[in-house]
Amino acid sequence: MESRRQALRDDPVTAEISAVRNDRIYPQGARYQGPILHLFQLEMTAKQLYPDVFGEWPTYSEGPYPEIPPEEQLFDRQRVADVINGAI
């Protein structure tokens, strides 16, 4: 994500966008987003836009999704896994 942000800052056209100037660029969505991915996207958005309520979105440089402390998770990952696996 950081390389994408930097590319936007370095481009003379996109550098003029207020979101780029004010460092308000957030990763969102996926091309083939379904209900499970949507849960993670909602959590990401809540943390990025309202960190005082939902906790800070962590800065990370590797992997598809950072580790979120259990007390800051917006949904129960185990319960979702149980639903997917037919345990509920």
N, C-alpha and C positions, 0 to 999 in steps of 0.2 A: 504494500500500500504506500509506503513512503516513497518509493521510486515513482509511483503514479502522481503523488502529490508534487514531487519535485518537477516532474515533466510539465505539469500544469503551471507551476510557478515560472518555469524557464521559457514557456511559450509566450510570445509577445501578445497574442490575442487572449488566451485563457488567463494570463496573469492579470488582466483587467477586470475579471469577474470578482465581485465583492467576496464571494465565498472563498475564493482562492487567496485574495489579499488578506482576509481575516482568519485564515487557517480554519475554515469551517467545512472541510471536505470529509465526508464520512463514507466508508464502504457500505454498500447496501445491495440487497437483492442478488439473485442469481437467475440465469436465463431460464432454468427449468425448476423453479422454486415450487415446492409442495408444502403440505401442512407441517411437516417436521422441521424442515429448513426454516419455515416461517416463524416457528417458535424462537429459534436462535436469532433470526433477524430482528424480531420484536425486542428481544433482550438487548441486542447490540444497540438498537436505536434508542431505547429507553436510557441506557447508560451513557450514550453519547450526548443526548439532548438534555437529560435531567440527572446529571451525576450526583447532585445533592440529595436526590430522592432514592436513586437506584444504585449508587456507587459508581466510581470512575470506570470508564472503559479502559482496560489495560493496554499499554503500549507493548507490542510484540513484533518480532521481525520474521518469525518462522511459523509454518503450519497454517492450517485452515481456520482455526479458532483458538483463542487463548484459553488458558485455564482460568475459570471464574471461581473464587472461593465459595464453598457451599452456602454460606450464610448470605451471599449476594446473588445467588442464582434466582432467576425469576420463575423458574419451573423446575419440577422434580425430574431429573434425568432418568432416575431408576424407574419411576412410574411410567414415563414415556417408553422406555425400553421394555417394560413388562407388557404394555399395551401392544407394542409392535410384535413381541414374541408370543402373544396370545395368553399371557399369564393373568390378564385381567379381563 
